[in-house]
Amino acid sequence: MRTLASIVMTLLFVAVLAPEVEAQKPSGEKTVNIEANLSCDGCKKTVETGLAKAKGVKEVKADPTTKMVTVTYDESKTSEEKLVKSIEKMGYKAKVSKGDKDCGTAKKDCDTKEDVASRKTGGGC
């Protein structure tokens, strides 16, 4: 009887800790910010829908106000370069964002000649 109780307690202990052990494994997920010349909600929908279908993409959020696309993806299935090329195939200029500049709160800092030019050549708007 003691052995049975010991086995049951061990199984319960393993069952309780198993999810935490699983959560500690590296997921291979990565998030990248991509600058793209989105100019409207139609652009947002096009990019979000197109990238959501891409292999390895977990989540996509596009913001035409900040001209940023945030993508969470599985590194073993795709790469930043592939994501940028996918956006370019949709008709937009795109590049991986290197800075932490927040155009949403400091809009005047983002209105460089290049940014204004890229807005005018947006993907079909």
N, CA, C and O of each residue as an XYZ file, in Angstrom:
500
protein
N       0.811     -1.195      0.000
C       0.000      0.000      0.000
C       0.858      1.263      0.000
O       0.539      2.256     -0.654
N       1.959      1.194      0.757
C       2.863      2.335      0.803
C       3.501      2.593     -0.560
O       3.678      3.745     -0.958
N       3.836      1.552     -1.254
C       4.442      1.679     -2.574
C       3.464      2.314     -3.554
O       3.857      3.153     -4.363
N       2.211      1.927     -3.489
C       1.188      2.493     -4.358
C       1.014      3.983     -4.079
O       0.914      4.778     -5.013
N       0.978      4.364     -2.813
C       0.850      5.773     -2.440
C       2.070      6.557     -2.913
O       1.940      7.693     -3.370
N       3.227      5.968     -2.809
C       4.460      6.615     -3.256
C       4.443      6.836     -4.770
O       4.854      7.892     -5.248
N       3.972      5.850     -5.515
C       3.894      5.965     -6.985
C       2.896      7.053     -7.376
O       3.172      7.859     -8.264
N       1.747      7.078     -6.722
C       0.724      8.085     -7.010
C       1.262      9.484     -6.725
O       1.061     10.398     -7.525
N       1.938      9.657     -5.605
C       2.502     10.963     -5.255
C       3.559     11.405     -6.265
O       3.621     12.580     -6.629
N       4.380     10.475     -6.712
C       5.404     10.784     -7.708
C       4.771     11.212     -9.023
O       5.216     12.178     -9.641
N       3.737     10.501     -9.454
C       3.042     10.863    -10.696
C       2.393     12.239    -10.604
O       2.442     13.016    -11.557
N       1.788     12.541     -9.464
C       1.194     13.863     -9.268
C       2.263     14.953     -9.309
O       2.060     16.005     -9.916
N       3.384     14.705     -8.671
C       4.492     15.660     -8.661
C       4.989     15.931    -10.081
O       5.206     17.085    -10.452
N       5.166     14.895    -10.863
C       5.628     15.036    -12.252
C       4.583     15.762    -13.083
O       4.930     16.613    -13.902
N       3.305     15.439    -12.885
C       2.237     16.076    -13.645
C       2.161     17.576    -13.360
O       1.863     18.365    -14.256
N       2.426     17.959    -12.141
C       2.377     19.374    -11.775
C       3.577     20.129    -12.334
O       3.418     21.266    -12.779
N       4.743     19.554    -12.328
C       5.953     20.241    -12.781
C       6.204     20.147    -14.279
O       6.978     20.944    -14.809
N       5.592     19.223    -14.971
C       5.850     19.018    -16.394
C       5.610     20.274    -17.236
O       6.446     20.582    -18.086
N       4.511     21.017    -17.045
C       4.321     22.224    -17.848
C       5.412     23.274    -17.638
O       5.789     23.969    -18.582
N       5.918     23.397    -16.424
C       6.974     24.371    -16.163
C       8.276     23.973    -16.829
O       8.998     24.831    -17.338
N       8.579     22.716    -16.835
C       9.787     22.237    -17.501
C       9.672     22.482    -18.997
O      10.645     22.894    -19.628
N       8.514     22.240    -19.571
C       8.272     22.474    -20.999
C       8.415     23.956    -21.329
O       8.976     24.306    -22.368
N       7.914     24.828    -20.458
C       7.965     26.264    -20.705
C       9.391     26.799    -20.682
O       9.647     27.854    -21.262
N      10.322     26.118    -20.039
C      11.692     26.589    -19.952
C      12.519     26.235    -21.186
O      13.618     26.762    -21.354
N      12.023     25.366    -22.042
C      12.760     25.017    -23.250
C      12.844     26.236    -24.163
O      11.877     26.991    -24.266
N      13.968     26.442    -24.821
C      14.033     27.548    -25.771
C      13.075     27.284    -26.924
O      13.070     26.197    -27.503
N      12.275     28.273    -27.248
C      11.216     28.075    -28.231
C      11.679     28.290    -29.659
O      11.036     27.804    -30.589
N      12.772     29.002    -29.857
C      13.214     29.302    -31.214
C      12.414     30.443    -31.824
O      12.582     30.767    -32.999
N      11.544     31.051    -31.022
C      10.766     32.180    -31.513
C      11.584     33.456    -31.411
O      12.350     33.658    -30.469
N      11.401     34.297    -32.395
C      12.102     35.579    -32.421
C      11.122     36.633    -32.906
O      10.222     36.334    -33.690
N      11.292     37.850    -32.448
C      10.458     38.959    -32.894
C      11.347     39.982    -33.568
O      12.414     40.326    -33.058
N      10.901     40.468    -34.719
C      11.659     41.456    -35.472
C      10.735     42.602    -35.861
O       9.552     42.400    -36.136
N      11.297     43.815    -35.880
C      10.578     44.987    -36.369
C      11.105     45.304    -37.756
O      12.311     45.429    -37.968
N      10.184     45.432    -38.690
C      10.541     45.727    -40.081
C       9.905     47.051    -40.473
O       8.703     47.252    -40.303
N      10.728     47.954    -41.001
C      10.216     49.222    -41.503
C       9.662     48.982    -42.901
O      10.328     48.384    -43.745
N       8.443     49.451    -43.140
C       7.823     49.291    -44.455
C       7.018     50.544    -44.764
O       6.517     51.208    -43.856
N       6.896     50.863    -46.044
C       6.209     52.087    -46.432
C       4.699     51.872    -46.530
O       4.104     52.020    -47.598
N       4.098     51.524    -45.408
C       2.651     51.357    -45.320
C       2.011     52.732    -45.195
O       2.508     53.588    -44.462
N       0.910     52.946    -45.908
C       0.307     54.276    -45.847
C      -1.169     54.273    -45.465
O      -1.753     55.342    -45.281
N      -1.785     53.102    -45.342
C      -3.206     53.078    -45.006
C      -3.586     51.744    -44.376
O      -2.760     50.841    -44.245
N      -4.852     51.641    -43.990
C      -5.331     50.393    -43.384
C      -5.362     49.253    -44.397
O      -5.252     48.085    -44.024
N      -5.511     49.591    -45.680
C      -5.457     48.560    -46.714
C      -4.071     47.932    -46.785
O      -3.937     46.718    -46.936
N      -3.040     48.770    -46.675
C      -1.658     48.276    -46.643
C      -1.460     47.373    -45.436
O      -0.860     46.302    -45.533
N      -1.969     47.819    -44.310
C      -1.852     47.042    -43.068
C      -2.453     45.652    -43.258
O      -1.829     44.646    -42.920
N      -3.669     45.605    -43.803
C      -4.347     44.322    -43.983
C      -3.600     43.437    -44.974
O      -3.473     42.233    -44.756
N      -3.106     44.024    -46.058
C      -2.364     43.256    -47.066
C      -1.144     42.591    -46.448
O      -0.917     41.397    -46.641
N      -0.363     43.362    -45.705
C       0.871     42.836    -45.109
C       0.563     41.820    -44.016
O       1.183     40.758    -43.964
N      -0.380     42.136    -43.151
C      -0.714     41.197    -42.072
C      -1.239     39.874    -42.628
O      -0.843     38.804    -42.165
N      -2.115     39.943    -43.604
C      -2.676     38.722    -44.191
C      -1.611     37.933    -44.940
O      -1.533     36.711    -44.813
N      -0.794     38.632    -45.719
C       0.246     37.956    -46.489
C       1.289     37.285    -45.624
O       1.664     36.141    -45.881
N       1.766     37.984    -44.596
C       2.792     37.404    -43.727
C       2.234     36.319    -42.811
O       2.955     35.392    -42.441
N       0.957     36.425    -42.441
C       0.357     35.403    -41.578
C       0.367     34.041    -42.263
O       0.385     33.010    -41.591
N       0.356     34.031    -43.592
C       0.371     32.783    -44.355
C       1.780     32.222    -44.540
O       1.943     31.071    -44.946
N       2.792     33.027    -44.245
C       4.177     32.603    -44.453
C       4.566     31.520    -43.458
O       4.126     31.521    -42.309
N       5.391     30.606    -43.919
C       5.843     29.488    -43.094
C       6.614     30.001    -41.875
O       7.532     30.808    -42.017
N       6.246     29.537    -40.683
C       6.959     29.871    -39.462
C       6.490     31.126    -38.761
O       6.935     31.401    -37.647
N       5.603     31.902    -39.378
C       5.146     33.146    -38.764
C       4.076     32.842    -37.717
O       3.089     32.162    -37.994
N       4.295     33.361    -36.511
C       3.375     33.126    -35.395
C       2.394     34.282    -35.224
O       1.210     34.069    -34.962
N       2.905     35.523    -35.377
C       2.076     36.710    -35.153
C       2.607     37.869    -35.984
O       3.816     38.027    -36.149
N       1.681     38.684    -36.508
C       2.055     39.864    -37.305
C       1.203     41.040    -36.863
O      -0.015     40.925    -36.720
N       1.857     42.166    -36.648
C       1.150     43.414    -36.350
C       1.772     44.511    -37.203
O       2.954     44.825    -37.064
N       0.971     45.087    -38.081
C       1.453     46.170    -38.929
C       0.799     47.469    -38.473
O      -0.372     47.482    -38.091
N       1.559     48.559    -38.513
C       1.044     49.858    -38.097
C       1.417     50.910    -39.138
O       2.578     51.312    -39.225
N       0.434     51.359    -39.934
C       0.747     52.357    -40.963
C       1.156     53.707    -40.386
O       1.828     54.482    -41.067
N       0.772     54.004    -39.157
C       1.144     55.273    -38.535
C       2.645     55.339    -38.269
O       3.283     56.356    -38.542
N       3.208     54.255    -37.736
C       4.637     54.221    -37.429
C       5.458     53.599    -38.558
O       6.688     53.626    -38.530
N       4.755     53.031    -39.563
C       5.410     52.379    -40.705
C       6.236     51.167    -40.256
O       7.289     50.876    -40.825
N       5.742     50.465    -39.228
C       6.457     49.314    -38.686
C       5.593     48.064    -38.749
O       4.381     48.107    -38.533
N       6.254     46.945    -39.050
C       5.619     45.640    -39.028
C       6.383     44.811    -37.992
O       7.590     44.608    -38.120
N       5.685     44.341    -36.984
C       6.301     43.520    -35.951
C       5.892     42.079    -36.196
O       4.705     41.755    -36.234
N       6.894     41.211    -36.362
C       6.631     39.812    -36.703
C       7.296     38.905    -35.672
O       8.483     39.045    -35.378
N       6.520     37.980    -35.131
C       7.055     36.929    -34.272
C       7.065     35.661    -35.107
O       6.046     35.278    -35.682
N       8.222     35.009    -35.170
C       8.361     33.864    -36.062
C       9.274     32.802    -35.470
O       9.997     33.048    -34.505
N       9.227     31.624    -36.066
C      10.058     30.490    -35.667
C      11.336     30.547    -36.497
O      11.297     30.416    -37.721
N      12.471     30.742    -35.824
C      13.760     30.877    -36.519
C      14.145     29.645    -37.329
O      14.911     29.749    -38.286
N      13.627     28.492    -36.958
C      13.987     27.280    -37.691
C      13.217     27.147    -39.007
O      13.541     26.295    -39.834
N      12.195     27.991    -39.201
C      11.370     27.877    -40.407
C      11.479     29.058    -41.356
O      11.161     28.926    -42.538
N      11.920     30.202    -40.867
C      12.064     31.373    -41.726
C      13.127     32.295    -41.144
O      13.711     32.001    -40.101
N      13.376     33.410    -41.822
C      14.401     34.358    -41.369
C      13.934     35.786    -41.619
O      12.943     36.025    -42.310
N      14.669     36.724    -41.043
C      14.357     38.140    -41.256
C      14.395     38.479    -42.745
O      13.534     39.202    -43.247
N      15.393     37.953    -43.439
C      15.555     38.247    -44.863
C      14.358     37.749    -45.670
O      13.887     38.440    -46.574
N      13.871     36.565    -45.350
C      12.708     36.015    -46.055
C      11.461     36.849    -45.783
O      10.640     37.058    -46.676
N      11.323     37.320    -44.554
C      10.165     38.144    -44.212
C      10.206     39.467    -44.972
O       9.185     39.923    -45.487
N      11.385     40.081    -45.039
C      11.542     41.334    -45.788
C      11.220     41.104    -47.263
O      10.510     41.905    -47.870
N      11.729     40.029    -47.842
C      11.461     39.729    -49.245
C       9.972     39.494    -49.488
O       9.448     39.881    -50.533
N       9.289     38.865    -48.535
C       7.844     38.651    -48.673
C       7.100     39.981    -48.734
O       6.189     40.152    -49.544
N       7.489     40.917    -47.880
C       6.856     42.236    -47.882
C       7.155     42.949    -49.195
O       6.274     43.593    -49.765
N       8.385     42.840    -49.679
C       8.752     43.477    -50.945
C       7.960     42.887    -52.115
O       7.587     43.611    -53.038
N       7.705     41.585    -52.080
C       6.903     40.950    -53.135
C       5.464     41.468    -53.141
O       4.782     41.413    -54.164
N       5.013     41.969    -51.994
C       3.669     42.544    -51.902
C       3.628     43.970    -52.462
O       2.557     44.566    -52.575
N       4.798     44.512    -52.811
C       4.856     45.842    -53.406
C       5.303     46.955    -52.491
O       5.114     48.129    -52.810
N       5.886     46.618    -51.370
C       6.328     47.633    -50.410
C       7.836     47.609    -50.263
O       8.473     46.571    -50.445
N       8.402     48.759    -49.933
C       9.806     48.813    -49.564
C       9.891     48.342    -48.118
O       9.050     48.700    -47.294
N      10.907     47.539    -47.809
C      11.014     47.010    -46.446
C      12.465     46.793    -46.072
O      13.299     46.455    -46.912
N      12.751     46.995    -44.791
C      14.080     46.693    -44.250
C      13.934     46.462    -42.756
O      13.039     47.008    -42.111
N      14.826     45.646    -42.219
C      14.821     45.370    -40.786
C      15.184     46.652    -40.058
O      16.151     47.327    -40.411
N      14.412     46.978    -39.051
C      14.649     48.185    -38.273
C      15.862     47.979    -37.380
O      15.937     46.994    -36.645
N      16.796     48.891    -37.440
C      18.014     48.800    -36.616
C      17.910     49.634    -35.356
O      18.637     49.391    -34.393
N      17.013     50.619    -35.345
C      16.922     51.506    -34.185
C      15.688     51.248    -33.366
O      14.795     50.503    -33.769
N      15.649     51.881    -32.195
C      14.494     51.776    -31.317
C      13.661     53.045    -31.392
O      12.903     53.350    -30.471
N      13.799     53.785    -32.484
C      13.088     55.039    -32.647
C      11.587     54.768    -32.703
O      11.135     53.929    -33.481
N      10.817     55.475    -31.881
C       9.371     55.299    -31.848
C       8.728     56.447    -32.598
O       8.568     57.540    -32.055
N       8.359     56.202    -33.847
C       7.772     57.244    -34.684
C       6.386     57.647    -34.190
O       5.909     58.730    -34.529
N       5.741     56.816    -33.409
C       4.408     57.118    -32.917
C       4.408     58.267    -31.933
O       3.444     59.032    -31.892
N       5.459     58.415    -31.137
C       5.496     59.473    -30.128
C       6.386     60.628    -30.559
O       6.250     61.734    -30.037
N       7.278     60.400    -31.484
C       8.186     61.455    -31.947
C       8.107     61.544    -33.462
O       9.120     61.403    -34.148
N       6.925     61.774    -33.980
C       6.665     61.735    -35.413
C       7.609     62.644    -36.198
O       8.068     62.265    -37.276
N       7.906     63.826    -35.682
C       8.755     64.750    -36.437
C      10.152     64.185    -36.668
O      10.789     64.520    -37.667
N      10.643     63.333    -35.764
C      11.956     62.725    -35.933
C      11.977     61.711    -37.071
O      13.048     61.404    -37.595
N      10.822     61.185    -37.464
C      10.750     60.139    -38.479
C      10.483     60.692    -39.865
O      10.530     59.942    -40.840
N      10.208     61.967    -39.981
C       9.874     62.538    -41.272
C      11.121     62.980    -42.037
O      11.261     64.154    -42.381
N      12.012     62.049    -42.295
C      13.173     62.348    -43.107
C      12.749     62.356    -44.563
O      11.641     61.924    -44.882
N      13.604     62.836    -45.450
C      13.277     62.843    -46.876
C      13.003     61.436    -47.372
O      12.104     61.231    -48.188
N      13.771     60.457    -46.887
C      13.594     59.075    -47.314
C      12.236     58.535    -46.874
O      11.565     57.841    -47.638
N      11.826     58.854    -45.629
C      10.539     58.381    -45.139
C       9.386     58.973    -45.946
O       8.455     58.259    -46.320
N       9.448     60.270    -46.214
C       8.388     60.915    -46.980
C       8.337     60.341    -48.389
O       7.251     60.082    -48.907
N       9.493     60.138    -49.018
C       9.528     59.556    -50.364
C       8.965     58.147    -50.366
O       8.248     57.767    -51.292
N       9.279     57.371    -49.346
C       8.798     55.987    -49.323
C       7.293     55.938    -49.139
O       6.647     55.019    -49.642
N       6.720     56.897    -48.435
C       5.271     56.919    -48.268
C       4.570     57.167    -49.594
O       3.502     56.613    -49.856
N       5.185     58.011    -50.436
C       4.574     58.341    -51.717
C       4.634     57.201    -52.709
O       3.877     57.178    -53.679
N       5.527     56.254    -52.475
C       5.659     55.137    -53.418
C       5.096     53.860    -52.836
O       5.478     52.765    -53.249
N       4.197     53.988    -51.885
C       3.630     52.819    -51.195
C       2.929     51.857    -52.130
O       2.612     52.195    -53.270
N       2.692     50.652    -51.633
C       2.160     49.550    -52.407
C       0.752     49.726    -52.911
O      -0.149     49.027    -52.447
N       0.526     50.617    -53.830
C      -0.737     50.685    -54.522
C      -1.810     51.543    -53.871
O      -2.967     51.465    -54.283
N      -1.487     52.344    -52.890
C      -2.514     53.191    -52.238
C      -2.709     54.471    -52.992
O      -3.527     55.302    -52.596
